[in-house]
């Protein structure tokens, strides 16, 4: 993927992608790594994971990051990370359900427990991509999808929401309006707008954190940025529970 070099966020993301390429150059899966011939792929494809720096065909890359039964998922993840990251940024990851699946793959690799020289470039990539999704009008992936991935990969919303607060431009405001419109249905049904796959992540805690942020910083920003009144009322309804919510005059009539 070619990133425009005239925007600071694009330059940062390009540098982060380069950092992943340098950091994980020469990485391979374990020599004894195995996966099912019938369900994952052929012995020839498995051998590619044990060969450094060879580009994987898109379908093979997808099967590799989606597989949940590697003996050493972390080693497989390090092998594919430079290519995987570029595919994610380009919006070509092709998850079965939502982009949070890719975050689940990162979480399975326990990247936050890697040595700093490995974890640092992954962290910088996620932060650089998140900022780019908020500030680049040509970003290939909607910001709310990138947020779901980052939350799933890291197990928290706090740093990503804090960054959103720092990004105060018109485009970042628009991304918030788009995200709120995308999220309100699930949130009003007391659900999280994406699926939490990784068992260590606290789905209810993440939902509560998102709701609190939307009712505080988010509500003020939606009002100041001129979000539709109907949308602002739907976010307001998150402060109500049970009958008070669905008997409110602005209840949108959702059925669950």
LOZA-357212 format. One line per 2 residues: number of its first residue (from 1); their letters; for each residue x, y, z of N, C-alpha, C. Coordinates in steps of 0.2 Angstrom, whole numbers, plus 2048, in hexadecimal, padded with zeros to 3 digits. Layout:
BEGIN
NUM = A = X,Y,Z,X,Y,Z,X,Y,Z ~ ...
//
This chain:
BEGIN
1 = XX = 804,7FA,800,800,800,800,804,806,800 ~ 803,80B,7FC,806,811,7FC,803,816,800
3 = XX = 806,819,805,803,81E,809,806,825,807 ~ 801,82A,806,803,831,804,808,833,80A
5 = XX = 80D,837,807,812,839,80C,812,840,80E ~ 80C,844,80D,80B,84B,80E,807,84C,815
7 = XX = 805,846,818,801,847,81E,805,844,824 ~ 806,847,829,80A,844,82F,808,83D,831
9 = XX = 801,83C,831,7FF,835,833,801,830,82E ~ 801,832,828,803,82D,823,80A,82B,823
11 = XX = 80E,831,825,815,82F,825,817,82B,82C ~ 813,82C,831,814,828,837,812,821,836
13 = XX = 80D,820,832,80A,819,831,80F,816,82C ~ 812,819,827,817,816,823,81D,814,826
15 = XX = 81F,818,82B,825,817,82F,824,811,833 ~ 81E,810,836,81C,80B,83B,81C,804,837
17 = XX = 819,804,831,819,7FE,82C,820,7FC,82B ~ 825,801,829,82C,800,828,82F,7FD,82E
19 = XX = 82D,7FF,834,830,7FD,83A,82E,7F6,83B ~ 828,7F4,83A,826,7ED,83A,82A,7E8,835
21 = XX = 82B,7EB,82F,82F,7E7,82A,836,7E6,82D ~ 839,7EB,830,840,7EA,832,840,7E6,838
23 = XX = 83C,7E7,83D,83C,7E3,843,83B,7DC,842 ~ 836,7DA,83E,835,7D3,83D,837,7CF,837
25 = XX = 83C,7D3,834,840,7D0,82E,843,7C9,830 ~ 842,7C4,82C,846,7BE,82E,842,7B9,832
27 = XX = 83C,7BC,835,839,7B7,83A,835,7B2,836 ~ 834,7AC,83A,831,7A6,837,82D,7A3,83C
29 = XX = 828,79F,83A,825,79A,83F,82A,795,842 ~ 828,792,847,82C,78D,84A,82D,787,845
31 = XX = 833,784,845,834,77E,840,82F,779,841 ~ 82D,778,847,828,772,848,821,774,848
33 = XX = 820,77B,846,819,77D,845,815,779,840 ~ 80E,778,842,80A,774,83E,803,776,83E
35 = XX = 7FF,775,839,7F8,776,839,7F5,771,834 ~ 7EE,770,835,7EB,76B,831,7EB,76C,82A
37 = XX = 7ED,767,826,7ED,767,81F,7E6,768,81C ~ 7E1,765,81F,7DA,765,81D,7D7,76C,81E
39 = XX = 7D8,76F,824,7D5,775,825,7D9,77C,825 ~ 7DF,77B,825,7E3,781,825,7E6,782,81E
41 = XX = 7EA,77D,81C,7EE,77E,815,7F3,778,814 ~ 7F7,779,80F,7FB,773,80D,802,774,811
43 = XX = 806,76E,810,80C,76E,813,811,773,80F ~ 810,774,809,814,779,805,812,781,808
45 = XX = 80C,782,80A,80A,788,80D,80D,789,814 ~ 80D,784,818,810,784,81E,817,785,81E
47 = XX = 81A,783,819,822,784,818,823,78B,817 ~ 81F,78F,814,820,796,812,820,79A,819
49 = XX = 81D,798,81E,81D,79B,824,823,79A,828 ~ 827,795,826,82E,793,829,833,796,824
51 = XX = 831,79A,81F,836,79D,81B,835,7A4,81C ~ 83B,7A8,81D,83A,7AF,81F,839,7B3,819
53 = XX = 835,7B9,81A,835,7BE,815,832,7BD,80F ~ 82E,7B8,80E,82A,7B6,808,823,7B8,809
55 = XX = 821,7BC,804,81A,7BF,804,815,7B9,803 ~ 810,7B9,807,80B,7B4,807,805,7B6,802
57 = XX = 802,7B1,7FF,7FD,7B3,7FB,7F7,7B5,7FF ~ 7F3,7B9,7FD,7EE,7BC,802,7E9,7B7,805
59 = XX = 7E7,7B2,802,7E3,7AD,806,7E7,7A9,80B ~ 7ED,7A8,809,7F1,7A4,80E,7F3,7A9,814
61 = XX = 7F4,7AF,813,7F5,7B4,819,7EF,7B4,81D ~ 7E9,7B5,81A,7E3,7B5,81E,7E2,7AF,822
63 = XX = 7E3,7A9,81F,7E2,7A3,823,7E7,7A2,828 ~ 7ED,7A5,827,7F2,7A5,82D,7F0,7A9,833
65 = XX = 7EE,7AF,831,7ED,7B3,837,7E6,7B2,83B ~ 7E2,7AE,837,7DB,7AD,83A,7DC,7A6,83E
67 = XX = 7E1,7A2,83C,7E1,79B,840,7E2,79C,847 ~ 7DF,798,84B,7DF,799,852,7E3,793,856
69 = XX = 7E6,78F,852,7E9,789,855,7F0,788,853 ~ 7F4,78D,852,7FB,78D,851,7FE,78B,858
71 = XX = 804,787,858,807,785,85E,80A,78B,861 ~ 80D,78F,85D,810,796,85F,80E,79B,85B
73 = XX = 808,79E,85D,805,7A3,859,809,7A9,858 ~ 80D,7AB,85E,811,7B1,85E,816,7B0,858
75 = XX = 819,7AB,857,81E,7AA,852,81B,7AB,84B ~ 815,7A8,84A,812,7A8,844,810,7B0,843
77 = XX = 80E,7B3,848,80C,7BA,847,812,7BE,845 ~ 817,7BD,849,81E,7C1,847,820,7C0,840
79 = XX = 81F,7BA,83D,820,7B8,836,81C,7BC,831 ~ 816,7BD,833,812,7C0,82E,810,7C8,82F
81 = XX = 812,7CA,835,810,7D1,837,812,7D6,832 ~ 818,7D7,82F,819,7DC,82A,813,7DC,824
83 = XX = 812,7D6,821,80D,7D6,81C,806,7D7,81F ~ 805,7D4,824,7FE,7D4,827,7FC,7DB,829
85 = XX = 801,7DF,82B,800,7E6,82D,7FE,7EA,827 ~ 802,7E9,821,800,7ED,81B,7F9,7EB,818
87 = XX = 7F8,7E5,819,7F1,7E3,816,7EB,7E6,81B ~ 7EC,7E6,821,7E8,7E9,826,7E6,7F1,824
89 = XX = 7EC,7F4,823,7EB,7FB,822,7E8,7FD,81B ~ 7E9,7F8,816,7E6,7F9,80F,7DF,7F7,80F
91 = XX = 7DC,7F4,815,7D5,7F2,815,7D4,7EB,811 ~ 7D9,7E7,811,7D9,7E1,80D,7D9,7DB,811
93 = XX = 7D8,7DB,818,7D9,7D5,81C,7D4,7D0,81B ~ 7CE,7D2,819,7C8,7CE,818,7C6,7C9,81E
95 = XX = 7C5,7CC,823,7C2,7C8,829,7BC,7C5,827 ~ 7BA,7C0,82B,7B3,7BC,82A,7AE,7C1,82D
97 = XX = 7AF,7C4,832,7AA,7C8,836,7AC,7CF,836 ~ 7B0,7D1,83A,7B2,7D8,83B,7BA,7D8,83C
99 = XX = 7BD,7DE,83C,7C4,7DF,83C,7C7,7DE,843 ~ 7C2,7DD,848,7C5,7DB,84F,7C8,7D4,84F
101 = XX = 7C6,7D0,84A,7C9,7CA,849,7D1,7CA,848 ~ 7D3,7CF,845,7DA,7D0,844,7DD,7D2,84B
103 = XX = 7D9,7D6,84F,7DC,7D8,855,7DC,7D2,85A ~ 7D8,7CD,859,7D8,7C7,85C,7DE,7C3,85B
105 = XX = 7E0,7C3,854,7E6,7C0,852,7EC,7C3,856 ~ 7EC,7C9,856,7F2,7CD,85A,7F2,7CB,861
107 = XX = 7EC,7CB,864,7EC,7C9,86B,7EE,7C2,86D ~ 7EC,7BD,868,7EE,7B7,869,7F6,7B6,869
109 = XX = 7F9,7BA,865,800,7BA,865,804,7BD,86C ~ 800,7C0,870,802,7C3,876,808,7C8,875
111 = XX = 807,7CC,870,80C,7D1,86E,80E,7D6,873 ~ 80A,7D7,878,80C,7DC,87D,811,7D9,882
113 = XX = 811,7D3,882,816,7CF,886,81D,7CE,882 ~ 81E,7D0,87C,824,7CF,878,829,7D4,87B
115 = XX = 82F,7D3,87A,835,7D8,87C,833,7DE,878 ~ 835,7E4,87C,834,7EA,879,836,7EC,872
117 = XX = 83B,7E8,870,83D,7EA,869,838,7E7,864 ~ 834,7E2,866,82F,7DF,862,828,7E2,863
119 = XX = 826,7E3,86A,820,7E6,86B,81F,7ED,869 ~ 825,7F1,86A,825,7F8,869,822,7FA,861
121 = XX = 825,7F6,85C,823,7F8,855,81C,7F6,854 ~ 819,7F1,858,812,7EF,857,80E,7F4,85A
123 = XX = 810,7F6,860,80C,7FC,863,80C,802,85F ~ 812,804,85C,812,80A,858,80E,809,852
125 = XX = 80E,803,84F,80A,802,849,802,803,84A ~ 800,800,850,7F9,801,852,7F7,808,853
127 = XX = 7FB,80C,857,7FA,813,858,7FA,817,852 ~ 7FF,816,84D,800,81A,847,7FA,818,843
129 = XX = 7F7,812,842,7F2,811,83E,7EB,814,841 ~ 7EB,814,847,7E5,817,84A,7E4,81E,849
131 = XX = 7EA,822,84A,7EA,829,848,7E8,82A,841 ~ 7EB,826,83D,7EA,827,835,7E3,826,834
133 = XX = 7E0,821,837,7D8,820,836,7D4,826,838 ~ 7D6,82A,83D,7D3,82F,83F,7D4,836,83B
135 = XX = 7DA,836,838,7DC,83C,835,7DD,83C,82D ~ 7DD,837,82A,7DE,836,823,7D7,835,81F
137 = XX = 7D5,83A,81B,7CF,839,817,7CF,833,813 ~ 7D5,831,811,7D6,82B,80D,7D7,824,810
139 = XX = 7D6,824,817,7D7,81E,81A,7D3,818,818 ~ 7D6,813,817,7D2,80D,813,7CD,80A,818
141 = XX = 7CF,80A,81F,7CB,806,824,7C7,80B,828 ~ 7C0,80B,829,7BD,80F,82E,7C0,80F,835
143 = XX = 7C0,815,838,7C3,816,83E,7C0,811,843 ~ 7B9,810,843,7B6,80C,848,7B8,805,848
145 = XX = 7BA,803,842,7BD,7FC,841,7C4,7FB,844 ~ 7C8,801,842,7CF,801,845,7CF,801,84D
147 = XX = 7CA,804,850,7CA,805,857,7C8,7FE,85A ~ 7C3,7FA,856,7C2,7F4,859,7C8,7EF,859
149 = XX = 7CC,7EF,853,7D2,7EB,853,7D7,7ED,858 ~ 7D8,7F4,859,7DD,7F6,85E,7DA,7F4,865
151 = XX = 7D4,7F4,867,7D1,7F2,86D,7D2,7EB,86E ~ 7D1,7E7,869,7D1,7E0,86A,7D9,7DE,86A
153 = XX = 7DD,7E1,867,7E4,7DF,867,7E7,7E1,86E ~ 7E5,7E6,871,7E8,7E9,877,7E4,7E7,87D
155 = XX = 7DE,7E6,87C,7DA,7E4,882,7D7,7EA,886 ~ 7D8,7F0,883,7D6,7F6,886,7D4,7FC,881
157 = XX = 7CF,800,883,7CD,806,87F,7D1,80C,881 ~ 7D4,80C,887,7D6,813,88A,7DB,817,885
159 = XX = 7E0,814,883,7E5,817,87F,7E2,81A,878 ~ 7DE,816,875,7DB,818,86F,7D6,81D,86F
161 = XX = 7D2,81D,875,7CD,823,876,7D1,829,878 ~ 7D6,828,87C,7DA,82E,87D,7DD,831,877
163 = XX = 7DF,82D,873,7E2,830,86C,7DC,834,868 ~ 7D6,831,868,7D1,834,865,7CF,83B,868
165 = XX = 7D0,83B,86E,7CF,842,871,7D4,847,86F ~ 7DA,845,86E,7DF,849,86C,7DF,84B,865
167 = XX = 7DB,847,861,7DA,849,859,7D4,84D,859 ~ 7D4,853,858,7CE,858,859,7CC,85B,852
169 = XX = 7CF,858,84D,7CD,85B,846,7C6,859,844 ~ 7C4,85D,83E,7BE,85B,83B,7BD,854,839
171 = XX = 7C2,851,836,7C2,84A,834,7C1,845,83A ~ 7C5,847,83F,7C4,842,845,7BD,843,848
173 = XX = 7BA,849,848,7B3,84A,84A,7AE,846,846 ~ 7AF,846,83F,7AB,842,83B,7AC,83B,83C
175 = XX = 7B2,838,83E,7B3,831,83F,7AF,82F,845 ~ 7AE,834,84A,7AA,833,850,7A3,832,84E
177 = XX = 7A0,837,84A,799,836,848,798,830,845 ~ 79C,82E,840,79C,827,83D,79C,821,841
179 = XX = 7A0,822,846,7A1,81C,84B,79B,81C,84F ~ 798,821,852,793,821,856,78C,81E,853
181 = XX = 78C,820,84C,786,81E,848,787,816,847 ~ 78D,814,847,78E,80D,846,78D,809,84C
183 = XX = 78E,80C,852,78E,808,858,787,809,85C ~ 783,80E,85B,77E,80F,85F,779,809,860
185 = XX = 778,805,85B,773,800,85B,775,7FB,860 ~ 77B,7F8,85F,77E,7F3,864,77E,7F6,86B
187 = XX = 781,7FC,86C,781,7FF,873,77B,800,876 ~ 776,802,872,76F,803,876,76C,7FC,877
189 = XX = 76E,7F7,874,76C,7F0,876,771,7ED,87C ~ 775,7F1,87F,77A,7EF,884,77F,7EA,881
191 = XX = 781,7EB,87B,786,7E7,878,78C,7EB,876 ~ 792,7E8,875,797,7EB,872,797,7EB,86A
193 = XX = 799,7F0,867,798,7F0,85F,79D,7EC,85C ~ 7A1,7E8,85F,7A5,7E3,85C,7A6,7DD,860
195 = XX = 7A8,7D8,85E,7A8,7D1,861,7AF,7D1,865 ~ 7AF,7CF,86B,7B5,7CE,86F,7B7,7C7,86F
197 = XX = 7BC,7C5,86B,7BE,7BE,86A,7C3,7BC,870 ~ 7C7,7C0,872,7CD,7BE,876,7CA,7BD,87D
199 = XX = 7CB,7B7,880,7C8,7B6,887,7CB,7BA,88C ~ 7D1,7BD,88B,7D3,7C2,891,7D0,7C9,890
201 = XX = 7CD,7CB,88B,7CA,7D1,88B,7C4,7D2,88E ~ 7C2,7D7,891,7BC,7D8,895,7B7,7DC,891
203 = XX = 7B3,7D8,88E,7AE,7DB,889,7A9,7E0,88D ~ 7A7,7DE,893,7A2,7E3,896,7A6,7E9,898
205 = XX = 7AC,7E8,89A,7B0,7EE,89D,7B2,7F3,897 ~ 7B3,7F0,891,7B5,7F4,88B,7AE,7F7,889
207 = XX = 7A8,7F4,889,7A2,7F7,887,7A1,7FD,88C ~ 7A2,7FC,893,7A0,801,897,7A5,807,896
209 = XX = 7AB,806,895,7B0,80B,893,7AE,80F,88D ~ 7AC,80C,888,7AA,80F,882,7A3,814,883
211 = XX = 79F,811,887,799,815,888,79A,81B,88C ~ 79E,81A,892,7A0,820,896,7A3,825,892
213 = XX = 7A8,823,88D,7AB,828,889,7A6,82C,884 ~ 7A2,828,881,79D,82B,87D,798,830,881
215 = XX = 796,82E,887,792,832,88B,796,839,88D ~ 79C,838,88E,7A0,83E,890,7A3,842,88A
217 = XX = 7A9,840,889,7AD,844,883,7A9,843,87D ~ 7A6,83D,87B,7A3,83C,875,79D,840,874
219 = XX = 799,841,879,793,845,878,794,84C,877 ~ 799,84F,87B,79B,856,87A,79D,857,873
221 = XX = 7A1,852,870,7A4,853,86A,79F,852,864 ~ 79B,84E,865,795,84D,860,791,853,860
223 = XX = 78F,856,865,78C,85C,865,78F,862,862 ~ 796,863,863,79A,868,861,79B,867,859
225 = XX = 79B,861,857,79D,860,850,797,860,84C ~ 791,861,84F,78B,861,84A,788,85A,848
227 = XX = 789,855,84D,786,84F,84B,77F,84F,84B ~ 77B,84B,847,774,84B,847,771,84B,84E
229 = XX = 76C,84E,84F,768,84E,856,766,847,858 ~ 763,844,853,761,83D,854,767,838,857
231 = XX = 76D,839,854,772,835,856,774,837,85D ~ 774,83D,85E,776,840,865,771,83D,86A
233 = XX = 76B,83D,869,766,83A,86D,767,833,86E ~ 769,82F,869,76A,828,86A,770,827,86F
235 = XX = 775,82B,86E,77B,82A,873,779,82C,87A ~ 775,831,87A,772,833,881,76E,82D,884
237 = XX = 76B,82A,881,767,824,883,76B,81F,887 ~ 772,81F,885,776,81A,888,777,81B,890
239 = XX = 775,821,892,775,823,899,76F,820,89D ~ 76A,81E,899,764,81B,89C,764,814,89C
241 = XX = 760,811,8A0,760,809,8A0,759,807,8A0 ~ 758,801,89E,751,7FD,89E,74C,801,89B
243 = XX = 746,802,89F,740,805,89C,741,80C,89B ~ 746,810,89F,747,817,89E,74A,818,897
245 = XX = 74E,813,895,751,814,88E,74C,813,888 ~ 748,80D,889,744,80C,883,73D,80F,883
247 = XX = 73B,813,888,735,817,888,737,81E,887 ~ 73D,820,887,73F,827,885,73C,829,87E
249 = XX = 73A,82F,87E,737,831,877,73C,831,871 ~ 742,830,873,747,830,86D,74A,829,86C
251 = XX = 746,824,86F,748,81D,86E,747,81B,867 ~ 74C,818,863,74C,818,85C,748,811,85A
253 = XX = 745,80E,85E,741,808,85C,745,802,85B ~ 74B,801,85D,74F,7FB,85B,74C,7F5,85E
255 = XX = 74D,7F0,85B,74A,7E9,85D,750,7E5,85E ~ 751,7E1,863,757,7DC,864,755,7D5,865
//
